Amino acid sequence: MLSRRALLSALPLTACSRTDPPERAAATTVTLVEPSASVNKNERLPAEELTWAFPDTPIGKMSVVVLIPERLPTDRFPVLITMHGAGETRKGPERGARGWVDDYKLPRAIKRLARPPLEERDFEGFVEQGRLAALNTALGREPYGGLIVACPYTPDVLGREEPFSQAPLLANFLLGTLLKKLRTDTPAIATPEATGIDGVSLGGRGAISVGLLRPEEFGAVAGLQAAFDMENTNDFANRAERALEKNPKLRLRLLTSSEDYYLTVMQRFHSALEKRGVRHDFLVVPGPHDYVFNRGPGALEMLVYHDRVLRGRDPI
C-alpha cells in the first residue's frame, strides 16, 4: 500500500487534475439572494457568501469562505468548519479556500437538502437505495435546519509525515482567530456543543488532528476519506480515547468510501476504537476518492451529519 505522503503527492495528477474545474478569481463578499428593500423581524434575510482574508498568521496567509443560510433576523445556527483536500492546497489561499464552494459544489448540496427528497443524481450516482431512503425519511421528519459553514484554506503544513505535529498551529488559527470572528460577525450559536469540524482527505486529516487536540471546543469532530497512514493507528486511537475522556459528549465520525485510497486505514482506525470501547460513528458509502465524491456523497453526508448532531440529534 502506498504511503500517505505518496498518495497526497499523487492526488493532483490523478483524482484532482482529471476533473479539475476551470480557474476563477477569488471572490469578495457576495450576496446569494437579493434582500428586500426593508427588513423586519418577520422578513427573511438573504443567504450570504463572505470571503475573509488573513494576510499574516503563524501558518502564513489564510483565506476563509463563509456561507450563511437564508434566515429570519432572530435565527442562530450551528457552525461547521470544513477543510478541503490537497489539490486545492496547491492553488494557494484565495483559490484554495473556495474548494468546497466552487470545486465541490457545496451550495448545490445545501439547496437540495432544503428541498427534499434527495435523488440518486444528487449523490452523483454514488448512493445505496437503503441509505437514500433513510436520509429522506429523516429529512421528512426533521428538516435540514442549516449551518454556518466556514471553509478555510488548508495549508501545506499538514502534508508532513507526522499527522498531529502541526495541529497546534492550525488549531490556534481556527479556534483563536476564525471561530472568534464567526461568533461575533455571523448569527452563530456560540457554544462548543454547536461547533463542528470536518474535512476531506488532507482536510479530514487536519480536522481530526485539530479536533482531537482541542475536543472541549467541539460538539463533533469528523473526517471524510481522511488521509492517514496505517502507522498512525495507535496514536489516533490514543488521542481519540483521551478526547472522549475530556469531552464525553463529543461525536466522533469517520466516513470512507468503497474506492477510497484510505479505506483500509479507516477500517483499521474503526477497529482500534471498537477494541478500546471508544464511542464513534463509522460509515462506508459508495464512491471513489475524487471530485465526484466530494460533490455528491461527501458534501451531503457531511452537512446532514453536522446539522443533526450539533443540534443534539442522533445521526442517520
Secondary structure per residue as TSV (DSSP state, phi and psi in degrees):
chain	resnum	aa	ss	phi	psi
A	1	M	-	360.0	135.5
A	2	L	-	-65.7	149.5
A	3	S	-	-70.9	164.1
A	4	R	H	-62.8	-37.8
A	5	R	H	-62.8	-44.0
A	6	A	H	-62.3	-40.8
A	7	L	H	-66.3	-44.9
A	8	L	H	-64.6	-37.0
A	9	S	H	-66.2	-32.9
A	10	A	H	-83.0	-18.8
A	11	L	G	-55.4	-45.0
A	12	P	G	-64.0	-21.0
A	13	L	G	-91.7	-8.3
A	14	T	T	-124.5	-89.7
A	15	A	H	-60.0	-39.8
A	16	C	H	-82.0	-43.6
A	17	S	H	-76.4	-25.8
A	18	R	H	-63.7	-35.1
A	19	T	T	-126.3	23.4
A	20	D	-	-60.0	123.7
A	21	P	-	-68.2	162.2
A	22	P	-	-65.4	155.7
A	23	E	-	-68.4	152.3
A	24	R	-	-147.7	154.4
A	25	A	-	-69.7	152.3
A	26	A	-	-65.6	143.8
A	27	A	-	-93.4	151.6
A	28	T	-	-94.8	-164.6
A	29	T	S	-61.8	130.8
A	30	V	E	-129.6	135.2
A	31	T	E	-97.0	123.1
A	32	L	S	-84.0	-27.3
A	33	V	S	-127.8	131.5
A	34	E	-	-64.2	129.8
A	35	P	-	-76.5	158.6
A	36	S	-	-73.4	161.6
A	37	A	S	-64.5	-33.9
A	38	S	S	-133.8	147.3
A	39	V	-	-126.0	130.6
A	40	N	-	-124.8	-176.8
A	41	K	T	-65.7	-16.7
A	42	N	T	-100.5	-4.7
A	43	E	S	-93.5	139.8
A	44	R	-	-79.4	136.3
A	45	L	B	-85.6	151.1
A	46	P	-	-73.1	154.2
A	47	A	-	-64.4	149.2
A	48	E	E	-132.2	149.7
A	49	E	E	-121.2	121.9
A	50	L	E	-115.6	148.1
A	51	T	E	-122.8	121.7
A	52	W	E	-110.3	131.3
A	53	A	E	-107.2	135.7
A	54	F	E	-126.1	90.0
A	55	P	-	-68.4	-23.1
A	56	D	-	-140.4	103.0
A	57	T	-	-131.7	165.9
A	58	P	T	-60.8	-18.4
A	59	I	T	-107.8	18.6
A	60	G	-	96.2	-171.2
A	61	K	-	-65.0	133.1
A	62	M	E	-129.4	149.3
A	63	S	E	-135.5	144.6
A	64	V	E	-136.9	130.8
A	65	V	E	-102.9	131.0
A	66	V	E	-121.0	129.0
A	67	L	E	-108.2	124.2
A	68	I	E	-115.3	130.0
A	69	P	-	-70.0	158.8
A	70	E	-	-59.1	144.0
A	71	R	B	-164.6	165.6
A	72	L	-	-81.7	155.4
A	73	P	T	-57.4	-26.0
A	74	T	T	-92.0	-5.9
A	75	D	-	-69.6	144.1
A	76	R	-	-131.2	150.7
A	77	F	B	-132.7	150.5
A	78	P	-	-62.4	159.5
A	79	V	E	-113.4	132.5
A	80	L	E	-120.5	122.2
A	81	I	E	-97.9	122.5
A	82	T	E	-133.5	137.4
A	83	M	E	-114.2	147.9
A	84	H	-	-85.3	-177.9
A	85	G	-	-93.6	-175.3
A	86	A	H	-65.4	-32.7
A	87	G	H	-58.9	-39.7
A	88	E	H	-77.2	-27.3
A	89	T	H	-58.0	-37.6
A	90	R	T	-73.7	-7.3
A	91	K	T	-89.2	-10.4
A	92	G	-	92.2	167.2
A	93	P	H	-59.0	-46.6
A	94	E	H	-66.2	-50.5
A	95	R	H	-76.5	-36.6
A	96	G	H	-62.6	-40.4
A	97	A	T	-63.4	-18.6
A	98	R	T	-89.3	8.8
A	99	G	I	-55.0	-52.4
A	100	W	I	-65.8	-34.2
A	101	V	I	-77.6	-49.9
A	102	D	I	-90.7	-50.6
A	103	D	I	-80.7	-33.7
A	104	Y	S	-104.0	0.1
A	105	K	-	59.0	42.1
A	106	L	H	-60.6	-40.8
A	107	P	H	-59.0	-32.6
A	108	R	H	-65.0	-42.7
A	109	A	H	-63.4	-39.8
A	110	I	H	-62.3	-44.7
A	111	K	H	-62.6	-39.8
A	112	R	H	-69.7	-37.0
A	113	L	H	-66.3	-27.6
A	114	A	H	-78.2	-13.0
A	115	R	S	-133.9	65.0
A	116	P	-	-69.9	166.4
A	117	P	-	-83.1	152.0
A	118	L	-	-72.5	152.7
A	119	E	-	-122.3	164.7
A	120	E	G	-56.9	-37.2
A	121	R	G	-67.0	-24.1
A	122	D	G	-64.2	-25.9
A	123	F	G	-96.0	14.5
A	124	E	T	56.1	28.1
A	125	G	T	86.8	-5.0
A	126	F	-	-99.7	75.5
A	127	V	-	-156.9	139.3
A	128	E	-	-83.5	147.0
A	129	Q	H	-62.5	-35.0
A	130	G	H	-65.1	-40.1
A	131	R	H	-67.3	-42.6
A	132	L	H	-59.8	-43.5
A	133	A	H	-64.5	-42.1
A	134	A	H	-63.6	-42.4
A	135	L	H	-63.7	-44.4
A	136	N	H	-67.6	-36.5
A	137	T	H	-63.3	-45.4
A	138	A	H	-64.8	-41.8
A	139	L	H	-67.1	-30.1
A	140	G	H	-69.0	-35.6
A	141	R	H	-81.8	-41.7
A	142	E	S	-132.9	95.1
A	143	P	-	-59.3	154.0
A	144	Y	-	-59.0	125.0
A	145	G	-	-93.9	-20.2
A	146	G	-	100.8	148.0
A	147	L	-	-132.9	150.5
A	148	I	E	-84.5	116.1
A	149	V	E	-108.4	119.1
A	150	A	E	-105.4	126.1
A	151	C	E	-116.5	88.0
A	152	P	E	-79.6	154.7
A	153	Y	-	-60.9	137.6
A	154	T	-	-97.0	106.7
A	155	P	-	-73.7	160.0
A	156	D	G	-74.9	-1.9
A	157	V	G	-62.5	-18.2
A	158	L	G	-82.9	-7.8
A	159	G	G	-84.9	11.4
A	160	R	S	-87.0	169.6
A	161	E	S	-66.3	-39.0
A	162	E	S	-88.0	109.3
A	163	P	T	-68.9	-21.9
A	164	F	T	-104.1	-3.6
A	165	S	T	-67.4	-34.1
A	166	Q	T	-97.9	3.7
A	167	A	H	-59.3	-39.1
A	168	P	H	-59.4	-41.7
A	169	L	H	-62.3	-46.2
A	170	L	H	-66.9	-40.3
A	171	A	H	-62.0	-38.9
A	172	N	H	-61.4	-38.9
A	173	F	H	-72.6	-49.8
A	174	L	I	-63.2	-39.6
A	175	L	I	-96.1	-40.7
A	176	G	I	-79.4	-25.2
A	177	T	I	-115.6	-59.4
A	178	L	I	-66.9	-50.8
A	179	L	H	-63.2	-37.5
A	180	K	H	-60.6	-43.3
A	181	K	H	-67.4	-39.1
A	182	L	H	-60.1	-39.2
A	183	R	H	-76.8	-20.5
A	184	T	H	-98.6	-28.9
A	185	D	H	-108.5	-0.2
A	186	T	S	-135.5	165.0
A	187	P	-	-78.7	59.1
A	188	A	B	-89.0	146.4
A	189	I	-	-78.3	114.3
A	190	A	-	-90.8	58.9
A	191	T	S	-133.9	151.8
A	192	P	G	-59.4	-37.4
A	193	E	G	-60.9	-24.5
A	194	A	G	-105.7	22.4
A	195	T	E	-123.8	127.0
A	196	G	E	-125.7	159.1
A	197	I	E	-135.5	139.3
A	198	D	E	-155.4	176.7
A	199	G	E	171.8	167.0
A	200	V	B	-115.1	136.6
A	201	S	T	58.1	-115.2
A	202	L	H	-58.5	-37.5
A	203	G	H	-67.1	-33.1
A	204	G	H	-67.5	-38.2
A	205	R	H	-59.8	-44.9
A	206	G	H	-66.9	-42.9
A	207	A	H	-62.4	-45.9
A	208	I	H	-67.0	-40.3
A	209	S	H	-61.9	-45.6
A	210	V	H	-69.8	-43.6
A	211	G	H	-62.5	-39.8
A	212	L	H	-76.3	-23.2
A	213	L	H	-73.9	-37.2
A	214	R	S	-127.3	59.1
A	215	P	G	-64.1	-26.1
A	216	E	G	-68.2	-12.9
A	217	E	G	-90.4	-5.5
A	218	F	-	-130.1	152.8
A	219	G	S	-95.6	-22.6
A	220	A	E	-149.7	136.5
A	221	V	E	-127.2	127.5
A	222	A	E	-149.3	165.3
A	223	G	E	-148.3	140.4
A	224	L	E	-104.3	119.1
A	225	Q	S	49.9	44.6
A	226	A	-	-61.1	135.2
A	227	A	-	-86.5	79.3
A	228	F	-	-116.9	166.2
A	229	D	-	-106.0	161.1
A	230	M	G	-55.9	-38.5
A	231	E	G	-68.9	-8.0
A	232	N	G	-85.7	-3.0
A	233	T	H	-58.1	-52.4
A	234	N	H	-65.5	-41.1
A	235	D	H	-62.5	-45.2
A	236	F	H	-59.7	-48.6
A	237	A	H	-62.9	-39.9
A	238	N	H	-61.7	-45.5
A	239	R	H	-67.4	-39.3
A	240	A	H	-64.3	-41.6
A	241	E	H	-62.9	-44.0
A	242	R	H	-66.4	-37.3
A	243	A	H	-62.8	-42.4
A	244	L	H	-71.7	-26.1
A	245	E	H	-69.2	-39.2
A	246	K	H	-71.2	-36.9
A	247	N	-	-135.7	84.8
A	248	P	T	-62.0	-19.7
A	249	K	T	-87.9	-4.7
A	250	L	-	-62.6	134.2
A	251	R	E	-94.2	129.4
A	252	L	E	-120.7	126.9
A	253	R	E	-133.5	139.9
A	254	L	E	-116.3	123.8
A	255	L	E	-121.4	129.1
A	256	T	E	-133.3	-178.4
A	257	S	E	-138.7	166.7
A	258	S	E	-61.7	-28.7
A	259	E	E	-117.7	24.2
A	260	D	-	-73.9	136.8
A	261	Y	T	-56.4	-31.0
A	262	Y	T	-102.4	17.3
A	263	L	H	-56.6	-50.9
A	264	T	H	-67.0	-32.7
A	265	V	H	-66.3	-45.1
A	266	M	H	-65.1	-36.0
A	267	Q	H	-64.8	-38.4
A	268	R	H	-66.0	-41.9
A	269	F	H	-60.0	-45.7
A	270	H	H	-58.9	-46.3
A	271	S	H	-62.8	-40.0
A	272	A	H	-63.3	-40.1
A	273	L	H	-68.4	-39.7
A	274	E	H	-60.8	-43.9
A	275	K	H	-62.7	-31.3
A	276	R	H	-89.9	-5.1
A	277	G	T	72.2	27.7
A	278	V	-	-86.2	118.8
A	279	R	-	-65.6	131.0
A	280	H	-	-163.4	167.4
A	281	D	E	-109.9	138.0
A	282	F	E	-136.4	129.7
A	283	L	E	-140.7	131.6
A	284	V	E	-113.4	122.2
A	285	V	E	-119.5	165.5
A	286	P	E	-68.6	152.7
A	287	G	E	132.8	161.6
A	288	P	E	-92.7	177.4
A	289	H	S	-94.0	86.7
A	290	D	S	-162.6	172.4
A	291	Y	H	-57.7	-36.4
A	292	V	H	-63.2	-32.0
A	293	F	H	-68.6	-46.3
A	294	N	I	-59.2	-38.1
A	295	R	I	-77.0	-19.9
A	296	G	I	-107.7	-103.0
A	297	P	I	-61.8	-32.5
A	298	G	I	-59.5	-55.3
A	299	A	H	-64.5	-46.3
A	300	L	H	-67.1	-47.2
A	301	E	H	-64.3	-38.7
A	302	M	H	-62.5	-49.1
A	303	L	H	-63.8	-45.1
A	304	V	H	-62.5	-43.7
A	305	Y	H	-59.8	-52.7
A	306	H	H	-71.4	-33.8
A	307	D	H	-60.3	-33.9
A	308	R	H	-84.4	-55.1
A	309	V	H	-69.9	-29.3
A	310	L	T	-76.6	-6.8
A	311	R	T	-105.9	10.8
A	312	G	T	81.9	13.4
A	313	R	-	-95.9	160.8
A	314	D	-	-74.6	147.1
A	315	P	-	-69.8	162.6
A	316	I	-	-87.4	360.0
